[in-house]
């Protein structure tokens, strides 16, 4: 089997290429020109079969799709990694020579729209945070602190910490709401939900779960809430049940990560309608989501894959180190982050989600890409 993976400059694409290679799938990799000034890490992976730089989407979707179609010749499956490329592929699926195993465009947009996802969650019986329509209603109805976030990320290329803000005063909320409103109209304002972040990685076909894995983000970067710096597998029937209910209601096909926050009382944060940053943890736990997606795309049937070891830990040192440095100045997180970082650094059972001696060129290329 042959697959084409997009967005080769991202760590998620590198994780997908590595997972495919370990399963014996030949992976071609592409990246947009605007993100390929330095050699994209996935291009340099020993698991990459071939690579190509494509015109940037901002220069014209038609030109990008035409180049993607040429790069995908001979491939069985195209695996879009970023939201923008996924949406472009969904809009132009009839022009592509390989299968794109995702749902229709309107379903992707619905899952990517945080306000629409709240309505999906209500129908599915999944708890959600209190929210407000617009700035003035938020100021009048929600208790501080609150979180203001982009309603969706279509057409943006922002770091996670630039897509939201935790606001503790009315002045902060006004300023951050207006900042995000300049990027995308109608930002969302929600109550701040304390506790750990959780993710449920899912592979589904028309709303039926084919594979799933739950994990807790023990450390995050940005530390106020962001991608995993250190994550650990958990087994939690409520989390997996909530995620399955969302997938059924959306009639979702393909990979997604359903994000929650809380402790004993979870709240849905959002749906990421694509592969997610914690994917290497799933691969290490024995669930190869990219390979299963390819098998699903070409029509193979397999029993649901939901068994994995609990308590498996994975670190992303490139995120964990800045997280700890930032937490030193935060009295609420300092002890937990610093103590946990030192413990995990000395634990040989905790591997890294990016740095891999067996794929050294790609590992070093990613670290190099993190240097401004």
ChimeraX attribute file (.defattr): number of C-alpha atoms within 10 A of each C-alpha:
attribute: neighborCount
match mode: 1-to-1
recipient: residues
	/A:1	16
	/A:2	19
	/A:3	25
	/A:4	27
	/A:5	25
	/A:6	30
	/A:7	25
	/A:8	31
	/A:9	24
	/A:10	19
	/A:11	24
	/A:12	23
	/A:13	29
	/A:14	29
	/A:15	25
	/A:16	27
	/A:17	31
	/A:18	23
	/A:19	24
	/A:20	26
	/A:21	19
	/A:22	13
	/A:23	14
	/A:24	13
	/A:25	20
	/A:26	19
	/A:27	27
	/A:28	24
	/A:29	31
	/A:30	26
	/A:31	26
	/A:32	22
	/A:33	14
	/A:34	14
	/A:35	16
	/A:36	19
	/A:37	11
	/A:38	13
	/A:39	18
	/A:40	27
	/A:41	23
	/A:42	35
	/A:43	29
	/A:44	23
	/A:45	24
	/A:46	15
	/A:47	24
	/A:48	22
	/A:49	18
	/A:50	15
	/A:51	20
	/A:52	17
	/A:53	23
	/A:54	22
	/A:55	19
	/A:56	17
	/A:57	18
	/A:58	11
	/A:59	10
	/A:60	10
	/A:61	17
	/A:62	14
	/A:63	15
	/A:64	19
	/A:65	23
	/A:66	16
	/A:67	17
	/A:68	25
	/A:69	18
	/A:70	12
	/A:71	21
	/A:72	23
	/A:73	14
	/A:74	13
	/A:75	18
	/A:76	17
	/A:77	25
	/A:78	28
	/A:79	29
	/A:80	24
	/A:81	21
	/A:82	20
	/A:83	22
	/A:84	17
	/A:85	22
	/A:86	21
	/A:87	20
	/A:88	17
	/A:89	24
	/A:90	20
	/A:91	15
	/A:92	15
	/A:93	17
	/A:94	11
	/A:95	13
	/A:96	21
	/A:97	18
	/A:98	22
	/A:99	18
	/A:100	22
	/A:101	20
	/A:102	27
	/A:103	17
	/A:104	14
	/A:105	16
	/A:106	12
	/A:107	16
	/A:108	21
	/A:109	17
	/A:110	18
	/A:111	24
	/A:112	21
	/A:113	19
	/A:114	22
	/A:115	21
	/A:116	15
	/A:117	22
	/A:118	22
	/A:119	14
	/A:120	20
	/A:121	22
	/A:122	12
	/A:123	12
	/A:124	18
	/A:125	12
	/A:126	20
	/A:127	16
	/A:128	21
	/A:129	16
	/A:130	17
	/A:131	20
	/A:132	17
	/A:133	14
	/A:134	13
	/A:135	18
	/A:136	10
	/A:137	12
	/A:138	23
	/A:139	18
	/A:140	10
	/A:141	12
	/A:142	16
	/A:143	14
	/A:144	17
	/A:145	17
	/A:146	24
	/A:147	20
	/A:148	25
	/A:149	24
	/A:150	23
	/A:151	23
	/A:152	23
	/A:153	17
	/A:154	16
	/A:155	14
	/A:156	12
	/A:157	12
	/A:158	10
	/A:159	10
	/A:160	12
	/A:161	15
	/A:162	13
	/A:163	20
	/A:164	23
	/A:165	21
	/A:166	20
	/A:167	21
	/A:168	14
	/A:169	13
	/A:170	16
	/A:171	11
	/A:172	15
	/A:173	23
	/A:174	16
	/A:175	12
	/A:176	20
	/A:177	25
	/A:178	16
	/A:179	16
	/A:180	21
	/A:181	16
	/A:182	11
	/A:183	15
	/A:184	17
	/A:185	13
	/A:186	19
	/A:187	25
	/A:188	23
	/A:189	30
	/A:190	22
	/A:191	20
	/A:192	20
	/A:193	22
	/A:194	12
	/A:195	13
	/A:196	16
	/A:197	25
	/A:198	28
	/A:199	30
	/A:200	27
	/A:201	25
	/A:202	28
	/A:203	28
	/A:204	23
	/A:205	21
	/A:206	15
	/A:207	18
	/A:208	17
	/A:209	22
	/A:210	22
	/A:211	22
	/A:212	24
	/A:213	28
	/A:214	25
	/A:215	26
	/A:216	23
	/A:217	23
	/A:218	18
	/A:219	30
	/A:220	23
	/A:221	24
	/A:222	20
	/A:223	20
	/A:224	14
	/A:225	18
	/A:226	17
	/A:227	20
	/A:228	28
	/A:229	28
	/A:230	28
	/A:231	25
	/A:232	22
	/A:233	23
	/A:234	20
	/A:235	17
	/A:236	13
	/A:237	10
	/A:238	12
	/A:239	24
	/A:240	20
	/A:241	13
	/A:242	22
	/A:243	29
	/A:244	22
	/A:245	21
	/A:246	25
	/A:247	27
	/A:248	19
	/A:249	15
	/A:250	20
	/A:251	15
	/A:252	26
	/A:253	27
	/A:254	27
	/A:255	26
	/A:256	24
	/A:257	25
	/A:258	25
	/A:259	22
	/A:260	26
	/A:261	24
	/A:262	15
	/A:263	13
	/A:264	7
	/A:265	12
	/A:266	23
	/A:267	22
	/A:268	24
	/A:269	22
	/A:270	24
	/A:271	23
	/A:272	20
	/A:273	26
	/A:274	23
	/A:275	25
	/A:276	24
	/A:277	18
	/A:278	28
	/A:279	24
	/A:280	26
	/A:281	25
	/A:282	22
	/A:283	20
	/A:284	17
	/A:285	19
	/A:286	14
	/A:287	21
	/A:288	21
	/A:289	27
	/A:290	27
	/A:291	22
	/A:292	21
	/A:293	25
	/A:294	24
	/A:295	15
	/A:296	19
	/A:297	21
	/A:298	14
	/A:299	9
	/A:300	10
	/A:301	11
	/A:302	11
	/A:303	7
	/A:304	13
	/A:305	17
	/A:306	16
	/A:307	13
	/A:308	18
	/A:309	12
	/A:310	15
	/A:311	14
	/A:312	18
	/A:313	23
	/A:314	26
	/A:315	26
	/A:316	23
	/A:317	19
	/A:318	17
	/A:319	18
	/A:320	22
	/A:321	16
	/A:322	15
	/A:323	24
	/A:324	26
	/A:325	13
	/A:326	16
	/A:327	22
	/A:328	15
	/A:329	10
	/A:330	13
	/A:331	9
	/A:332	10
	/A:333	18
	/A:334	16
	/A:335	14
	/A:336	15
	/A:337	25
	/A:338	17
	/A:339	13
	/A:340	15
	/A:341	21
	/A:342	11
	/A:343	11
	/A:344	16
	/A:345	15
	/A:346	9
	/A:347	10
	/A:348	7
	/A:349	11
	/A:350	16
	/A:351	19
	/A:352	18
	/A:353	25
	/A:354	23
	/A:355	20
	/A:356	13
	/A:357	10
	/A:358	10
	/A:359	16
	/A:360	15
	/A:361	17
	/A:362	26
	/A:363	21
	/A:364	16
	/A:365	20
	/A:366	24
	/A:367	14
	/A:368	13
	/A:369	15
	/A:370	9
	/A:371	6
	/A:372	4
